[in-house]
Amino acid sequence: MLWIIAIPLLVVALARALPFDNVVPLPHLVAFTPWATLLTLPLLIVALFSRRWVLTLLLATSMAGYVYWMAPFFVPPDTSTAADPADPGTLRVMTINALYGRADAETVVGLVESQHVEVLAVQELTPDFEQALTDAGLDDLLAHSFTVPADDGPGGSGLWASTPLTDEDQLRGTSFAMPSALVSAGSTEVRVTVVHPHPPMPTEITTWRTELVELTKHAHGDDTPQILAGDFNATHDHAGFRDLLGSRFADATREWGAGPAVTWPEGRQVPALFALDHVVVEKDMPVSDVVSMQVPGTDHRALMATVVVE
């Protein structure tokens, strides 16, 4: 019985240790890393006291890996003082996947107002949802936008900001729109990109991996300071996501040190399990007050972070 319970946990640890994740079922296995960590510890204790030495050794090795991978999420930054969103050198960033435009627009706009959001990234944007955001008063809070809505399916995305957007651009050749633009933060201009690669469906792993690779090349090929926000369809445990971060970028949730911010699947019979939504920043940009919040109508939680650009 111990082996039957342990084998899935050992398999997840092995999948996480591999330097690639573009083979089924690796992308789906590694997403369970945080939960496998919680289950491995009590099983290790049982195996140890049951004197199952081989199993104890395997579980101890896996547990060491899990701790190494997960511990940084719980290490607070050098300063735990929240940055002031009113400071001109900071940006309060929010991202939300609107689920085919079904998210409650009034809740989204309410969060923008209550959280003092200065930059909003929306995925799965439809023309109707864009109009609903306008009707709810978003343009009064964030007057500048660059949107690429889609009538059908999850392909639309949009970017809103409290200051003018310049040098608008899009990542070409992807399944879903990924618009970007320059946003001013004090005297610094930062490129903000709305991220939404194709999900790693079992028959679409190559598409998912290819789009993450293209996003990585695009981001690292631009020397402009950057913030990437959206539904990455990947957790920090996916090799493709870590390749995107490289030595230049950091995951705001991990930098804040309050644990993984699980964002999907929200509003179902099971609680949110996976941290698919991220705010990615330059490593020299401190972050604070990273939180996720519920939005009715969508299966993703909204994620917010304050980013100190300068």
C-alpha positions in Angstrom: 0.0 0.0 0.0 2.8 2.4 0.8 4.4 1.7 -2.6 1.1 2.3 -4.4 0.7 5.7 -2.7 4.4 6.6 -3.2 4.8 5.8 -6.9 2.8 8.8 -8.2 4.8 11.1 -5.8 8.1 9.7 -7.0 7.0 10.0 -10.6 6.2 13.7 -10.1 9.6 14.3 -8.5 11.3 12.6 -11.5 9.3 14.6 -14.0 10.2 17.9 -12.1 13.9 17.0 -12.1 14.0 16.6 -15.9 15.3 19.6 -17.8 12.5 19.4 -20.4 8.7 19.1 -20.3 7.6 18.9 -23.9 6.6 15.2 -23.8 3.2 13.9 -22.6 2.5 13.6 -19.7 5.4 15.7 -18.2 3.6 19.1 -18.4 0.7 17.7 -16.5 2.7 15.9 -13.9 5.0 18.7 -12.9 2.1 21.0 -12.2 1.3 18.9 -9.1 4.8 19.5 -7.5 3.5 21.7 -4.7 0.8 19.2 -3.7 3.2 16.3 -4.1 5.5 18.1 -1.6 2.7 18.1 1.0 1.9 14.4 0.6 5.5 13.2 0.5 6.5 14.3 4.0 3.9 12.3 6.0 4.5 9.3 3.7 8.2 9.5 4.3 7.6 9.5 8.1 5.4 6.4 7.8 7.9 4.6 5.5 10.7 5.4 8.0 8.9 4.1 11.0 7.8 1.1 9.0 11.5 0.4 8.2 10.9 0.3 4.4 14.4 1.4 3.8 14.4 1.5 0.0 11.2 3.4 -0.1 12.4 5.7 2.7 15.6 6.5 0.6 13.5 7.2 -2.5 11.1 9.4 -0.7 13.8 11.2 1.2 15.6 12.0 -2.1 12.3 13.2 -3.6 11.5 15.3 -0.5 14.9 16.9 -0.7 14.2 17.9 -4.3 10.7 19.2 -3.3 12.1 21.4 -0.5 14.8 22.8 -2.8 12.2 23.7 -5.5 9.5 25.0 -3.2 11.4 26.7 -0.3 12.1 29.9 -2.3 8.4 30.6 -2.5 8.3 31.1 1.3 11.5 33.2 1.7 10.4 36.9 2.1 12.4 39.6 0.2 15.0 41.7 1.9 12.3 44.2 2.7 8.7 43.1 3.4 7.5 46.7 3.3 4.9 47.2 0.6 5.8 49.7 -2.0 3.6 52.7 -2.4 1.4 52.4 -5.6 1.2 56.2 -5.7 4.9 56.5 -6.2 5.5 57.5 -9.8 8.3 54.9 -10.1 6.0 52.0 -9.3 3.3 50.2 -11.3 0.4 48.3 -9.8 -0.2 45.5 -12.3 -3.2 43.2 -12.5 -3.9 40.3 -14.9 -7.1 38.3 -15.4 -8.2 35.6 -17.8 -11.8 36.5 -18.6 -12.9 33.0 -19.8 -14.3 33.8 -23.2 -15.4 37.2 -21.9 -17.7 35.7 -19.2 -15.9 37.3 -16.2 -18.0 39.8 -14.2 -16.9 43.2 -15.6 -18.0 45.2 -12.6 -15.9 43.1 -10.3 -12.9 43.5 -12.5 -13.3 47.3 -12.6 -14.0 47.3 -8.9 -10.7 45.5 -8.3 -8.9 48.0 -10.5 -10.3 50.8 -8.4 -9.8 49.3 -5.0 -6.4 47.9 -5.7 -5.2 51.1 -7.4 -4.3 49.2 -10.5 -2.3 51.2 -13.1 -1.8 48.5 -15.7 -4.4 45.8 -16.5 -3.8 42.8 -18.7 -6.9 40.8 -19.9 -6.8 37.5 -21.7 -9.7 35.9 -23.6 -11.1 39.3 -24.4 -14.2 39.5 -26.5 -15.8 42.7 -28.0 -18.8 42.3 -25.7 -16.5 42.0 -22.6 -14.5 45.0 -23.7 -17.8 47.0 -24.0 -18.9 45.7 -20.6 -15.6 46.9 -19.0 -16.2 50.3 -20.6 -19.8 50.4 -19.4 -18.5 49.5 -15.9 -16.3 52.6 -15.9 -12.8 51.1 -16.8 -12.0 54.0 -19.1 -12.5 56.4 -16.3 -9.8 54.6 -14.3 -7.4 53.5 -17.1 -7.9 55.8 -20.0 -5.4 54.3 -22.4 -5.7 50.9 -24.1 -4.4 48.6 -26.8 -6.9 45.7 -27.4 -7.1 42.8 -29.8 -10.5 41.2 -29.0 -11.7 38.0 -30.6 -15.3 37.3 -31.4 -15.1 33.5 -30.8 -12.8 31.5 -28.7 -10.0 32.5 -26.3 -7.8 34.3 -28.8 -8.4 38.0 -27.7 -6.3 40.0 -25.3 -6.1 43.6 -24.1 -3.9 46.0 -22.3 -5.1 49.1 -20.3 -3.0 51.7 -18.5 -3.4 54.9 -16.6 -0.7 56.6 -18.7 -0.4 56.7 -22.5 0.7 53.6 -24.3 3.4 53.9 -27.0 5.2 51.7 -29.4 2.4 49.2 -29.5 3.3 45.8 -30.8 2.2 42.1 -31.0 3.9 38.8 -30.8 3.2 37.2 -34.2 2.4 33.6 -35.1 0.8 32.6 -31.8 -2.6 31.0 -31.2 -3.8 33.8 -28.9 -3.1 37.6 -29.2 -0.2 38.9 -27.1 -0.2 42.7 -27.4 2.4 44.9 -25.7 3.2 48.5 -25.4 5.5 50.9 -23.5 4.2 52.3 -20.2 5.9 55.1 -18.3 6.8 54.6 -14.7 8.5 57.8 -13.5 11.2 58.6 -15.9 11.5 55.0 -17.1 9.6 53.3 -19.9 8.8 49.6 -19.5 7.4 47.3 -22.1 4.3 45.5 -20.7 3.3 42.3 -22.6 0.0 40.5 -22.2 0.9 36.8 -22.2 -1.3 33.9 -23.2 0.3 30.9 -24.9 -1.7 27.9 -26.0 -2.5 25.5 -23.1 -0.6 22.2 -23.0 -3.4 20.0 -24.2 -2.2 16.4 -24.8 -2.5 16.8 -28.5 -1.1 20.3 -28.5 2.1 20.0 -26.5 4.3 21.1 -29.4 2.2 24.2 -30.0 2.4 25.1 -26.3 6.1 24.6 -26.1 6.8 26.4 -29.4 4.8 29.5 -28.3 6.7 29.6 -24.9 10.0 29.4 -26.8 9.0 32.2 -29.2 7.9 34.3 -26.3 11.2 33.6 -24.6 13.2 34.7 -27.7 11.1 37.8 -28.1 11.4 38.9 -24.5 15.1 38.2 -24.2 15.8 39.9 -27.6 14.5 43.2 -26.3 16.8 45.2 -24.0 13.9 47.5 -22.9 12.9 46.9 -19.3 9.9 44.6 -19.3 6.9 43.3 -17.4 5.1 40.2 -18.7 1.6 39.6 -17.2 -1.0 37.0 -18.0 -2.0 33.4 -18.2 1.2 31.6 -19.0 -0.5 28.2 -18.9 2.5 27.1 -17.0 3.7 27.0 -13.4 7.2 27.8 -12.1 7.8 24.0 -12.1 7.5 23.8 -15.9 11.0 23.9 -17.6 9.6 26.1 -20.3 8.6 28.8 -17.9 11.9 28.7 -16.1 13.6 29.0 -19.5 11.6 32.1 -20.1 12.8 33.6 -16.8 16.4 32.6 -17.4 18.9 34.8 -15.6 17.1 38.0 -16.5 13.5 37.7 -15.2 11.8 36.7 -12.0 8.3 35.5 -11.0 6.7 38.2 -8.8 4.9 35.6 -6.7 8.1 33.8 -5.9 10.0 37.0 -5.2 7.3 38.1 -2.7 7.8 35.0 -0.6 4.2 34.4 0.5 3.9 31.0 -1.2 2.6 30.0 -4.6 -0.5 32.0 -5.7 -2.8 29.3 -7.1 -5.1 30.8 -9.7 -6.8 27.9 -11.6 -9.3 26.3 -11.7 -11.4 28.7 -9.7 -15.1 28.5 -9.1 -15.4 24.8 -9.6 -16.2 21.9 -7.3 -12.4 21.7 -6.5 -10.5 24.7 -5.2 -7.8 26.5 -7.3 -4.8 24.1 -7.5 -2.3 25.5 -10.0 -0.4 28.8 -10.3 -0.9 29.5 -14.1 -1.1 33.2 -13.9 2.0 35.3 -13.4 3.5 38.8 -13.3 7.0 38.4 -14.5 9.5 41.3 -13.9 13.1 42.1 -14.4 15.2 40.7 -11.6 16.3 44.2 -10.5 12.6 45.3 -10.1 11.5 44.7 -6.4 7.9 43.6 -6.0 5.4 43.8 -3.1 1.8 43.1 -2.2 1.4 40.2 -4.6 -2.2 38.8 -4.1 -4.8 36.9 -6.0 -8.5 37.5 -5.8 -11.7 35.9 -7.0 -13.7 37.2 -10.0 -17.2 35.7 -10.6 -17.8 34.2 -14.0 -14.2 33.1 -14.8 -12.2 30.0 -13.9 -9.1 32.1 -13.1 -8.3 34.3 -10.1 -7.1 37.8 -10.8 -3.4 38.3 -9.8 -2.0 41.7 -8.7 1.5 42.8 -7.9 3.2 46.2 -7.2 6.4 46.5 -9.2 9.1 49.0 -8.4 10.4 50.0 -11.8 12.8 52.7 -10.6 
